[in-house]
Amino acid sequence: MGILIVLLVGGTLGWLATVWLQVESPRSVLHHVLAGIGGAVLAGIVVPPMIDHADPLKGQGEPMILIASAIGAIAGLLLLTALSRFWVR
């Protein structure tokens, strides 16, 4: 259940970022969703065991997984935005 929460949070925040930034290119939408999922997976699986010894793969510590994956998804999206602006120049 924990990994499902991580994937849903990352995908949802990635999609919301495309709506907020008014992205119309399907390729950019996919990039934002994948960046959100990547950041959420990285943070949602790595951070909770370090903080409260919860195992996200077993479904333990779901509130901490939710918070960590949301922060990770936002960080992934910020990184994607910063890198895409750097590559455009």
N, C-alpha and C positions, 0 to 999 in steps of 0.2 A: 504494500500500500504506500510505503514511503517513496519509492521510486516513481509511482504514478503521480503523486502530489508534486514531486520535483518537475516532472515533464509537463504537467498541466500548468503550473505556475510559470515556468520558463516560456512555454509557447504562448500563453495568454499575455504575458508582459511584452513579449516580442511583437505580437500582433497589435497590442495597444500602442506600442511605440510607433508602428507604421501608421496607425490612424492619427495619432497626435502630430507626427511629423508630416502628414499628408503625402506619404509615399505612394506613387501610383505604379511603379515598375514592379512586375511580378518577381523579378529576380531580387530586387531590393527587399521586398516583403519576405521572401524566403531567407535572405541573409539576416534580417532582423529577428525572425522567428528562431532560426538556428543559433544566433548569438545569444538570445534569451535562454534557450534550452541549454546551450553549452555552459553558460555562466551559472545557471540554476543547478545543473548536474554537478558541476565542480564544487560549488559552495554547499549544496544540499547534502552531498555525500561526505565531504571532507570536514566541514566545520562542526556539525553536531556531535560526532564522536570526541572531538577535542574539547568541547565545552561541557557537555553533561553525560558523556559516555553512553549515548544512545546509538543504536545501530539502525540507520535509515533503511537498510535492505531488509530488516526484519520488521519494520513498521513501528519502531520504538521512537519516542520523542517527536511526535508529529508537529507540535507547535514550533519547536526549534527548527525542524526541517523546513517548515513553511516560511519562517522568517529568514533563515539563511539562504534558501533558494530564491526568495524575492530580492534580497540584497545582491546575490550573485548574478541574477538575471539583469538587474539594473547596471551592475558593474560591467557585465559583458556587452550590454547595449551601449554604454558610454565609451567603452574601448572601441567598439565597431565604428561609432560615430567619429571618434577622434582619428582613428586610422583612415577612415574613408576621406575625411577632409585633408589629411596629410597626403594621401595618394593622389588626390585630385590636383593639387598644386603642382 
